[in-house]
Amino acid sequence: MPDEKSDHEGGGLRALPNIGPELAQSLLAAGIGSPAALRRIGSVEAAVRIGPHRRSGPACRSALCALEGAIRGVRWHAIPKEERDALWAEYQRRLA
């Protein structure tokens, strides 16, 4: 499958909504090299994995929601607040 291959430039990831150059770089550094890989592990696990690779430290709420929106194919603002809150709570539990 073509999207299973790692994209060293982040181009495949960058085609997703919400994924800019910095987030794509963090994903690649964390070993998440394709949209399929991101979908497979999910937004919370991806956020946990990128934390050590971000200059600003662990993923923030916006980054987590951006990852979820990328998986869903929507801008993160389109994700209902209740769902964003649930994702954040799950992420916080994973970090504890």
Secondary structure as the mmCIF struct_conf table of DSSP 4:
data_model
#
loop_
_struct_conf.conf_type_id
_struct_conf.id
_struct_conf.beg_label_comp_id
_struct_conf.beg_label_asym_id
_struct_conf.beg_label_seq_id
_struct_conf.end_label_comp_id
_struct_conf.end_label_asym_id
_struct_conf.end_label_seq_id
HELX_RH_3T_P HELX_RH_3T_P1 PRO A 2 GLU A 4
BEND BEND1 LYS A 5 LYS A 5
TURN_TY1_P TURN_TY1_P1 HIS A 8 GLU A 9
HELX_RH_AL_P HELX_RH_AL_P1 GLY A 11 ARG A 14
TURN_TY1_P TURN_TY1_P2 ALA A 15 ALA A 15
BEND BEND2 LEU A 16 LEU A 16
TURN_TY1_P TURN_TY1_P3 PRO A 17 ASN A 18
HELX_RH_AL_P HELX_RH_AL_P2 PRO A 21 ALA A 29
TURN_TY1_P TURN_TY1_P4 ALA A 30 GLY A 31
BEND BEND3 SER A 34 SER A 34
HELX_RH_AL_P HELX_RH_AL_P3 PRO A 35 ILE A 50
HELX_RH_3T_P HELX_RH_3T_P2 GLY A 51 HIS A 53
TURN_TY1_P TURN_TY1_P5 ARG A 55 SER A 56
BEND BEND4 PRO A 58 PRO A 58
HELX_RH_AL_P HELX_RH_AL_P4 ARG A 61 ARG A 72
TURN_TY1_P TURN_TY1_P6 GLY A 73 GLY A 73
BEND BEND5 VAL A 74 VAL A 74
HELX_RH_3T_P HELX_RH_3T_P3 TRP A 76 ALA A 78
BEND BEND6 ILE A 79 ILE A 79
HELX_RH_AL_P HELX_RH_AL_P5 LYS A 81 LEU A 95
#
